[in-house]
Each structure stands twice: as C-alpha cells, then as structure tokens.
Amino acid sequence: MTFPVHKPTPAQFEVPARWTDSAIRIVVLGAGGNGSEVVDCLSSLHCAVRSLGHPYGLSVTIIDDAQVRESNLVRQRFWPCDIDQYKAIALANRYNLLLGLSWTALPNRFPSDETKFAFANADLIISCVDVNSARMAVANYPGTLKSDAMWLDMGNAHRHGQIVFGALGKSARSRFPNVLDHYPEIAEMADSQVKSCSAAESIASQDCLINRTVATAAMNILWELIRTGSTSRNWITVSLESGEQMTYPFPFKAD
C-alpha cells in the first residue's frame, strides 16, 4: 500500500487588488548606493508595466536628507553635476524629466512630519539605509500605515548583501517575516559612523557593483509581484565573492 506524500508549500504573498487598478505607491527610504540603483530600476519597471497595460504604473516617493558628495560618485548613480544637490531631489528630477513622471522627493529626515503622508499611503516601503536605527524606525513606526503595507529591506557589506521582503504589520509577520525577524541582532547594533572621503575610498570599502547586484535581486521580487500577482520569496542573499545567490521562501504553511 502506498500513501500520498504531502509536500509542504511555502506561504504566498498575494498583492491587493488595488495594485492592478490604481498607482502602486512605493516609498524608497534612502537614496545612496542601494537606493539610487533601486530608483533607476523602478523607472524601468514603471515603463514595463505601463507598456503591459497598467493604467498608472508606479508612484514613487524618495526620502533622503543627504546631499551628493564627491565620494558618492561612481558607486552611486550620481554624476559631478549632481554634487551639492539633495540626493532625493536629484533622482526625482532626473526621472521626472526623462520620462514625464511626477515622482516626489522629500529631502527630509525620517521619521518627520514631512514623511507622514508618504508612509500612510505606501503599498510598499523599500528601505535602502546603512544605519540600523533607521530600520528600527521603520519597524517601530508609530504613524498611520495601510494594514497590508509590505516592507522590502536591503543591506550590504563589501562584497555580499541581503534582501528581506516581509510584512510591516505585527499580525502578519508570522506568515511574512521581515528583516527584524531574520536579523534580530539589528535592534542591539550601533550605527556605523564611518564615511568615505573620496570615490576611490568608497569603492575600497564597498565593491563597485555590490549595490547594483543587491538592487537587481530586490527588484526581481517586485517584478514578480507586479507580473504574477504573488511571490513566495522572503529572503535573498547574494555574494560577489562566490558568485552565489540564495533564495529562501516564506515559512511553510500547514496543509
């Protein structure tokens, strides 16, 4: 006698219906190495979904109060003409002018009164920050959020990085763990205060293509969500040193 084998299946996050009939509202928190690459990818995804018939595409708000410095050139998507501009404004202006968009730049600290509206309306928050206090500010955000708002966090070191796609709401984190569930030590880690003084020094501390690699892996999750309406991908690690990329699903659900 044989018995059927029941293979456990991972949970699937399915996008809300509004993702297909209204603008997909995305907040990018941080416009540096990962954030500037993400914004560039989002411009491509916006064009792609519009060409496939989406009525509005992506509505993006970029939050970062930092200005472009010489050390940001090469490894971030900025050029000498951008120096001394706010990063958020430089990126929003670039893609608004190139593609006729109306994306928003907020050159403000987070959290602040200026960022409340963007967070309250966000379907997806993408954190591209290099200080753990900013991640904790997202995780413990006291303001208004959509009940089904999701959180895509990105981080990297010299030649490796990680991406975690999970829920912001506490009730959904058991099904869709976020970056704090996978890396609880973040809550106890101090922020790094090390800043590069030149583009060459910046590349020495983080490989030239690590941000683009991490951003591409993260945006593949978003593309899957937009194109198919769901994803089981929860956590991705990438390594330029070994060339490996590992993907881990959401927790398995009971059948």
Residue pairs with C-beta under 8 A, 6 or more apart in sequence:
6 255
8 252
8 253
8 254
8 255
9 252
9 253
9 255
10 232
10 234
10 249
10 250
10 251
10 252
10 253
11 175
11 176
11 232
11 249
11 250
11 251
11 252
11 253
12 230
12 231
12 232
12 250
13 150
13 165
13 176
13 225
13 230
13 231
13 232
13 250
14 229
14 230
15 225
15 226
15 229
15 230
16 123
16 148
18 123
19 123
19 225
19 226
19 229
20 54
20 229
21 55
22 55
22 56
23 56
23 57
23 58
23 59
24 49
24 56
24 57
24 58
24 59
24 123
24 124
24 226
25 59
25 61
25 121
25 122
25 123
25 124
26 42
26 58
26 59
26 60
26 61
26 122
26 123
26 124
26 125
26 126
27 60
27 61
27 63
27 118
27 119
27 122
27 124
27 125
27 126
28 35
28 38
28 39
28 42
28 60
28 61
28 62
28 63
28 126
28 128
29 35
29 63
29 64
29 110
29 125
29 126
29 127
29 128
29 129
29 134
29 138
30 63
30 64
30 127
30 128
30 129
30 130
30 134
31 39
31 62
31 63
31 64
31 66
31 87
31 88
31 91
31 128
32 64
32 66
32 72
32 76
32 87
32 128
32 130
33 75
33 76
33 128
33 130
33 156
33 206
33 210
33 211
34 128
34 154
34 155
34 156
34 211
34 214
34 215
34 218
35 62
35 64
35 87
35 126
35 128
36 76
36 77
36 78
36 87
36 91
36 211
37 76
37 77
37 211
37 212
37 214
37 215
37 216
38 126
38 128
38 154
38 215
38 218
38 219
39 60
39 62
39 77
39 91
39 95
40 77
40 95
40 215
41 215
41 216
41 219
42 58
42 60
42 219
43 95
43 98
43 99
43 101
45 58
45 219
45 222
45 223
45 226
46 57
46 58
46 60
46 99
46 101
47 57
47 99
48 223
49 57
49 58
49 226
50 57
54 226
59 103
60 92
60 101
60 103
60 104
61 103
61 104
61 105
61 106
61 118
61 122
62 87
62 88
62 91
62 92
62 103
62 104
62 105
62 106
63 88
63 106
63 108
63 110
63 115
63 118
64 86
64 87
64 88
64 106
64 107
65 86
65 88
65 107
65 108
65 109
66 86
66 87
67 84
67 85
67 86
67 87
68 76
68 78
68 82
68 83
68 84
68 85
68 86
68 87
68 90
69 83
70 83
70 198
70 199
71 195
71 196
71 197
71 198
71 199
71 201
71 202
72 78
72 87
72 199
72 202
73 79
73 80
73 83
73 199
74 199
74 202
74 203
74 208
75 199
75 202
75 203
75 206
75 208
75 211
76 87
76 211
77 91
78 87
78 90
82 90
86 105
86 107
87 107
88 105
88 106
88 107
89 105
89 107
91 105
92 103
92 104
92 105
93 105
95 101
95 103
96 102
96 103
104 118
106 114
106 115
106 118
108 114
108 115
109 115
110 134
110 137
111 119
111 137
111 141
111 142
111 143
116 143
116 144
119 125
119 141
119 143
119 144
119 145
120 143
120 144
120 145
120 146
121 146
122 145
122 146
122 149
123 146
123 148
123 149
123 150
124 149
124 150
124 151
124 152
124 222
125 138
125 149
125 150
125 151
125 152
125 168
126 152
126 153
126 154
126 218
127 134
127 135
127 138
127 151
127 152
127 153
127 154
127 179
128 154
128 215
129 135
129 155
130 155
130 192
131 191
131 192
132 186
132 187
132 189
132 190
132 191
133 191
135 153
135 179
135 180
135 186
136 180
136 186
136 187
138 151
138 153
138 168
139 168
139 178
139 179
139 180
141 168
145 168
145 169
147 169
148 169
148 172
149 168
149 169
150 165
150 166
150 167
150 168
150 176
151 164
151 165
151 166
151 167
151 168
151 178
151 179
152 163
152 164
152 165
152 218
152 221
152 222
153 163
153 164
153 166
153 178
153 179
154 161
154 162
154 163
154 214
154 215
154 218
155 161
155 162
155 179
155 214
156 162
156 206
156 210
156 211
156 214
157 206
158 205
158 206
158 207
158 210
159 207
159 210
159 239
159 240
159 241
160 210
160 237
160 238
160 239
160 240
160 241
161 210
161 213
161 214
161 217
161 237
161 238
162 183
162 214
162 235
162 236
162 237
162 238
163 214
163 217
163 218
163 221
163 235
163 236
163 237
163 238
164 177
164 178
164 179
164 182
164 183
164 234
164 235
164 236
165 176
165 218
165 221
165 231
165 233
165 234
165 235
166 173
166 176
166 177
166 178
166 179
166 181
166 234
167 173
167 175
167 176
167 177
167 178
168 178
173 181
174 251
175 250
175 251
175 253
176 234
176 250
177 234
177 235
177 250
177 251
179 186
180 186
180 187
182 235
194 205
196 202
196 204
196 205
207 240
209 240
210 240
213 238
213 240
214 238
217 236
217 238
217 245
218 236
221 231
221 233
221 236
224 230
224 231
224 233
225 231
232 249
232 250
233 247
233 248
233 249
233 250
234 248
234 249
234 250
234 251
235 247
235 248
236 245
236 246
236 247
236 248
237 244
237 245
237 246
238 244
238 245
238 246
239 245
